[in-house]
Amino acid sequence: MKDRETIIQFGSGKFLRSFADLFIDEANSAGQNVGKIIVVQSTEGKRSELLNRQNGRYRVHIRGMQDGLEIDRIQEVGSVSRAMTAQSDWEEILDAATSPDLRFVLSNTTEIGYQVKAEDRLNPGIPHSFPARLLELLLARFRAGATPLTIVPCELIDNNADSLKQIVRDLALFKSYEHQFIDWMSKDTIWLNTLVDRITSDPPADHPLRNKDPLLTVTEPFALWVIQSSTRGEDFIDHEKITRSDDVRPYGLRKVRILNGAHTALVCKAMPMGFETVRDAVQDDEIKSWLLELLHNEIIPAIEDRVVDPVLFAATCIERFSNPFLVHRLESI
């Protein structure tokens, strides 16, 4: 029997493939029977073709340091059922949106992806921006009489689900869609704020599997997915990398102040000294000592009463910065 397609995912990039899609595959392997993912690629390109050609399967190479130990393993991921492109397969996507099996929508479209394009306000037809596509997907599901969905956005935006919900609702009001639908979308649909954290990259040019698997991605062992708690949304997946919280914002504050703050500080300190990568900078005793003093004497004291385990998180960040397999250039920060 064909696996149930329970998730529509807007985004086909390496982050979701080595993050949410990997976790869903692991949950399925553990017997949770989450179901399969329909991937929607926002633009025309090769990723959807490659996913379909490889029957939704690809590899993730997990490399780096964790708790002082070197991790180096390759996992095959098989949680994707099929892939489509928004422009070419829109009617098929809307048809999938009305399936009684469908339960979740995932997305990772960047901050720009939340912007509604002018043509989506004024012209009918295939929508061009993610909020407009999500709106039409929900409308099709409502008109088909199907059950509400759970929306799990993965964009790095504060209160991402709340922001997305407001944008989609405003667009529905602008288009004068029926009030029953807007109420259903606002009150019955579940919108869960999240925070995601995992560094991913393309494989190096000399990776032995690069030619065999063009969808191969490289990622670090660390991963954190904080998902807003909901009495109606707790049946997504259980996974060791997932933390559920009534309020996601403290985790976002911790990440921005400690991880992003340390990155920015390294740019100011290490680049003028001639260092080119994060790893090389923290391997220098002088810079590492300076960074630790900055974290523990200035950054952590300013937020320690508002976040969870800042000292442990800071130690984890230093270990992540030292990843021997990750080339993170300071100029890119």
N, C-alpha and C positions, 0 to 999 in steps of 0.2 A: 504494500500500500504506500502511496506517495506521502512523504512527510508533510505535515500541516505547515502552511506558510502563515505564521502568526505575527510577523514583524515586517513593516515597510521602513526602509532606511534611506533617508536622503543624504547622500554622500558616499563616495566609493574610494576615498583616499586611504593612504597607508595608516593614518591614525586610527580610524574606526576599525580597519581590518586587523590591527594588532592590539586593539583595546576591546571594545564592546563585542565585536564578532568573535574574537578569541575567547572571551569569557562565556559567551552564549554557547560556543562549541563545547567548552569544558563543562558547563552546566548540563548540556544534553548528554555528554559522556558519563556524567555522574548520575544519570537517571531522572533528571528533572523534567524531561520532555517539554522543553520550552518551545520547540518548533524551529522552523527555518526562516531565513531572512530573504526578502525581496529587496535588492539594492537598486536604487534609482540614481543614476548618474546625472548631474545637473547639466553638463555640457556634452556635446558630441565628442567622442574620443575612444581610445582603445580599451580602457579598463573594463567596461561592460562586456565588450567582445571577448576579452581575455577571461573574465570570470565565467562566461558561458562556455567558452572553448574548454576551460579546465573543470567544467561541471561544478563550479562554485568552490573549488578547492585551491588552496595556496599554502605557502609556508611562512612561518614567522620565526626568525632567529633571535632568541633572547640571550643577550650578552651583557655582562657587566658584573659589578660587585654587589653583594648583598650579605649583610652581617659579617663582613670580613672575608667572605668566600667568593671565589670566582664562579659565576654562572655562565654556562655556554651550552645551550641546547636548542634544537630545532623542533618546532611543533607544526604539524599539518592541521589546518583549520578547514572544517567542512560544514559550517553553519549557514552558508549562503545557498539558497535554492536556485536563484536565477538573477539576472541583472537586466535592467532596461534603461533607456535614456529618456529624459523628460520630453524632449522635443519630438522624438520619433515614435514613442510608444505611449503617448499620453492616454489614449482611450483604454489601452490594456491596463495601465496603472490605475485608472478610475474603476475599471472592472474589478481589479484585485482589491481595491479599497472597500468594496461592498461585501467581501467574503465574510461569512460567519466565523471563520477561523481567525481572522485578523484581530489582534489585541493591542499592538504597540506601534508607535512611530518613533524612530530614532533619527537624529540629525546631527550633522557637523558641517556647517556651511560658512563659518567664520562670521565676524561682526558685520562685514559687508553683506553677507547673505540675508540679514534681517531687513535690509532696505527694500522697500516696495518700489518697483520700477513704474515709471509714469504710464507705460502702456498697459500695465495691469490694473490701473484705475479707470482707464478710459476705454479700452478696447476689449471686446470679447475674444474668445479663442484660447489657445494653449497659453497658460500663464508662463511668465519668464522668471519671476523671483520666487524664492522659497516660501515666504509667507502666503503669497497668492496660490501657490501650488497646494500648500497645506490646507488653505481655506476651501479650495475646490474639492480636495480629497474628502474633507469632513462633510461638505455639503452633499456629495454623492452618497456618502455612507448614511447620512441622516435621511435623505429622500428614499433610500432603499429600505429604511426601517431597521437598519442593523444596530447592534449595541454600540455604546460609546467606546472610544479608545483611550489609551494612556499615552500621553506625549512625554518623551524623555529626550529633551535637547541636550547636546553635548558641546555647544559653543561656549567659549570662555568669555561669558558676559554675566555680570552680576544679576542674580535672579532671572536667569535666562528663560525659564518657562513663563514666569509672570510677564516679562517683556514681550515674549513671542505671543502669548495669549492676547495681550492688549493690542498688538499690531494687527493680528488676524481679526480680532473683534472690530477694530476701527475700520478695517477694509470691508468687512461684511456690512457694517452700518453705512459706509460710503456707497456700497453697491445696492443698498436697500433690500437686502435679503430678508426673508421672513423672520419675524420676531421669535417664532417657535424654534427655528434653527439656531438663532443667536443664543437663546436661553439654553438650548441643549448643548451647544458648543462651549458655553461659558460655565455652566453648572454641572452638567453630567459628564462631560469629557474631563479626564484627570490630567492635570498639567503639573509635572514634577520638576522643581529646580534641581540643578546638579552642579557639581564641580568635577572636572576631569584633570588628571595629571599623569602623564607618561611621555617620555621623550622617545620619538621614533625617527628613523632615518631610512634613506635608500641604502641598499647593500653596496659595499665597495665594488669598484669595477672588477676586481680580481676574485670576487666571491665565487666558489665553485658551483653554486646553484643558480647564479644569476641568469644564465642562458636557458637553463632547464625550466625555471619558474620565473617569468617576468613580473609576477605579482609578489615576489619575495620581499619582505620588509625586515628591518632590523630594529629591535627595541630593547630598552633596558629592563632589568628585572623588576624595578620599582613600578608600581601602579597604584593609583587611588581613584576610586569612583564614589563620590559622595552623592547620594540620592535622597531627596526630601522624603520623609516618612509620610505615608498616607494609609489610612485604614482601608482604602479601596485599591491601593496600588502595590501592596506588599508581595504580590505573587509574581513579580517580574522574574528575577533569578536570585538565588543565594550563591554568594561567591566570596572568597576570602579577601578579595581586593575591593569589595563594596562595603561602604559604611552608610548606614541610614541615619538621618538626623532630622529633627523637626526644623532646624535652621541651618542652611548650608553656608550662610554668610561667614561665620567664623573660620571655616576652612578656606574660603576664598581670601580672607584677610591674611591668614597665616601664609598661604602660598605667595601672595603678592609681596608681603613685607619681607619674608625670609628668603624664599627661593629667588624671586625676581629682584628683590633688593640686593641680595648678595651678587647676583649676576651684574647688576648695574654698578655696584661698588667695584667689582673686579675690572670693569671697563675703565673706570676712572683711575684705578691704582695700577693695574697690570699693563695696560696697553702702552702708556708712556714709558714703561720699563722695557718694552720690546717683546712682551709675550703676545702670542697670537691666539692661543686656545685656552679655554677654561681649565682643561686638565693640566696643561703645562703650568698655568698660574698657581693652582692650588698645590702642585708638587714642589713649589719653591717654599722653603721653610719660612722665609721672612713674610711673604704674602699670605701664606696660610695662617700664620700666627696673627697677623694684622686682621684678617677676615674673621677669625674666631673671636677676637676681642671686640670687633664691631658687632657681631651677632649677639654675643652674650652680655655686653656692657651697654649697648645702645638700642638695638632693634628688639630683642626679646623682652627687656624690661618694659618697653612701651606698649606691648600687646599681650603680655602673659596672662592678664586677667580677662582677656576676651577670646582666647583661642585655646585649642586642645593640644597638649603635649608639645609646646614650641621647642623645648630643648631637644627632645628626641627627633623632631622633624628637622631641626637644624643639623644634627649629626647625620641624618639620612641624606640631606642635601649635599653635605661635604663629600660623602661617599659617592653620591651620584656624579658630582663634579669630577671625581677622580676616575671615572669609568675609562678603562684602557682602550675600549672599543669605540668610543664616541668622540668624534671630532666636532666640537662645538666652538666655532670661531668667535672671538670677542667682537670682531667688527660686525658680525651678524646680529649681536645683541644691541 
